[in-house]
Amino acid sequence: MNALPPLCDVLSELRHPAVRDLAWALLAPSLLDGSSVAVRHPLAASAWAHRPGQLLDWLHHQQRDSQALQQFLAAGSSRLGRYYERLWQFALEQAPDIQLLAANLPIRERGRTVGELDLLLRDEQGLQHLELAIKLYLGPEQLSGEDPQHWLGPASEDRLGLKLQHLQQHQLPLSRNPAAASALAELSDELPTASLWLGGYLFYPNAVACAAPTGTRAQHLRGCWLHRRDWVQWLAEHSDARWQPLARHAWLAPARVEESQVWTPAQLAEWLQQLPDTAAAQLLVGLRPDDSGDWQESQRLFLVSDEWPKSATPH
């Protein structure tokens, strides 16, 4: 597949939050390098991949008129994973050379739902079963970062290693499961090729060096994480940026904030003072002004409680 346009260049021209998230979904690199599991960009066989100018034109059209996109997103769940899937569905329904046959196709066996196929599409390379996911994982301070099992979700309930196991052992084989035959037969007489696309960020511990997990792409998006006890020192070392929390629904594309919405240091201090010591992990962004007068995200981090991840034990 030809190189898609650089994400940072595209985002510099887009202001609408949903359109920026749409561009991020389509252009951000996968977390995985494809060495241990089949990775495939959903647009791999689309003209947009070979003639990226067409994709840019389409994104700019969404910027000029985002009503259809906003209506499409509003009809779905606000959960981050479902939101990410809806962004892809919106794009694939309009992408050239792609026929989106089904999204979130349930697979049932003896009246029981055993799973669902995120995407079933046909392109010039045949019938494709694609699994989509958006994930954010925090790396270990004391264990080996090369082991995906040691990378935890912000709530320390999810692990990169477990996610990969589930994708490899359950999600990707699902389209070849005999239980899927009847659902697939209604849409195509082909057997699909299964692959996945995992978007997201990896957050490295600020306190110590940490290796990237095996199987991840070298160019993956990244941030850092630190305990509450280290925040004062961190802020003193990064006082050239304005810091503020980022709502969960805005975790995809790098933040772009109008000057009037940028927090003052006093607002941040008040927010931190009211934040319980045992609060869930908080995603914060450092903002710096650009030539347009807006403030752009320059760095992101997770601020976690001093006890994090007390409940997490290696599997």
Number of C-alpha atoms within 10 A of each C-alpha: 12 12 11 19 16 11 17 14 9 16 20 13 12 19 15 16 17 20 24 25 24 23 25 22 22 20 20 23 22 25 25 24 18 16 11 12 16 16 19 20 19 24 22 18 20 21 18 19 21 16 14 16 14 15 22 16 11 16 21 17 12 20 19 12 13 15 11 11 18 13 10 13 20 12 9 12 13 14 11 17 14 18 20 23 23 22 21 20 19 16 21 20 13 12 19 17 15 21 16 20 16 16 18 14 16 15 22 15 12 7 7 9 11 15 18 17 21 20 24 24 21 19 17 11 11 14 20 22 26 25 23 20 18 20 19 22 24 27 29 23 15 11 14 16 20 17 17 22 23 25 28 24 19 23 16 18 11 17 24 22 18 16 15 18 14 12 19 17 11 14 22 21 14 21 25 15 12 10 17 20 15 11 14 20 11 8 12 14 10 12 15 18 17 22 22 25 19 19 23 22 23 25 25 25 20 17 12 9 13 18 13 20 22 15 16 18 16 13 12 17 16 17 19 19 23 22 17 19 12 14 14 10 10 13 14 9 10 12 12 11 19 20 24 22 18 16 10 12 13 14 19 25 21 21 23 23 19 14 13 8 9 18 16 11 14 9 13 14 13 10 13 15 10 8 12 10 13 12 12 16 21 19 21 19 23 21 24 20 18 12 6 9 11 17 22 21 20 15 17 24 25 24 23 24 19 15 11 19 17 9 9 14 10 9 8
